[in-house]
Amino acid sequence: MALQIEAPETIRLIEDLARCTGEGPETVVRVAVQERLARLRTPEEEAERRARVYEIVRELQAAFKEHPEAIVDHGELLYGEDGLPR
């Protein structure tokens, strides 16, 4: 979906916020919309979202308990034998 903003005041606000944050206009708009949507969530929606996240965490915990070999030391992935980053 393409979005074209023509209102000069809206463009000025986006540019001001982009200048303050150092982000691009698209990022500024995306973050602003995400933050507003988060503020508009009802407590019930937030509780449901939190419950879904906790369920995913429980599933992952169970999977790691069943297959402990799946747990990888991040140091092995990030650093070579000499201790330097890969």
Residue pairs with C-beta under 8 A, 6 or more apart in sequence:
3 29
5 11
5 14
14 25
14 28
14 29
15 25
17 23
17 28
17 32
18 24
18 25
18 27
18 28
21 27
21 28
23 31
41 49
63 70
64 70
64 71
77 86
78 85
78 86
79 85
79 86
80 86
